[in-house]
Amino acid sequence: MSAAMPAMPPEYEVYAIRYARMPRQRRDNFLGGDPHEGDMPMDFFVWLVRGEGRVVLVDTGFNADMARRRRRELIQCPIQALAALGVQPGDVQHVVLTHLHYDHAGNLDLLPEARFHVQDDEMDYATGRCMCFEPLRHAYAVEDVIALVRRVYEDRVVFHDGDGELLPGIELLKIGGHTKGLQALRVHTARGWVVLASDASHYYENMAQGRPFPIVYNTAQMLSGYAKLYGAAQSDQHVVPGHDPAVLERYPRWDSSPHVAMLHLPPRED
């Protein structure tokens, strides 16, 4: 008797939702600066994964108060923005926090039913001795970290230690580098395995050229992480960086929205 073929994982829809942006210079986006002057703005995203009756939100963004404090242009509340895709806050079952920087881990109070998934090393980093150093804690917001600790005491946080399956067809990839416990997400779609890099690579250029972003906990992990991202994806064209405005230029838009891209569809041809 021949062995049974393994079941194919489910196929999910994946959306990048831009909720904020800011001007930035190229020299600010590469460790050691960049010899080429010019603008290189930054977009801020959350990502929605849905299918098979499951709704997973990847990161939760920041709110209007944080936008004012950090001088970012808030386009829309990232949680309220889900309504354009027919998703209400109470529909979100799982939230993957790729890391706990202010632009990825706010608004937890707006998700009443979700369980929050975070790496052990990220919680250790955000609450431990490394936060005694201002350069390392600068990108964290203490109120967001405290909000997550409160969810721990409510039994709504799931801790992970390394790579693992979140749900069939959705996998966590521990990368580190940018922060101690940064994780990416691997999602099976109709076009194959898509990897949401989050801040494992802020821009396409960081990973394509092997040039790290300057906010970094461990440079060696960040550099080796680029190969891990590419190795987990169907192809190099299936890796989606965390902050690059080019994402919205490369992928088809949802319902002609200027702020939502469909990552489960092939990128546009230039």
Beta strands, then each sheet from edge to edge (+ up, - down):
strand 1: 13-22
strand 2: 42-51
strand 3: 54-58
strand 4: 73-74
strand 5: 94-96
strand 6: 115-119
strand 7: 157-160
strand 8: 164-167
strand 9: 170-174
strand 10: 183-189
strand 11: 192-198
strand 12: 239-241
strand 13: 260-262
sheet 1: 4+ 1- 2+ 3- 5- 6- 7-
sheet 2: 4+ 1- 13+
sheet 3: 8+ 9- 10+ 11- 12-
end
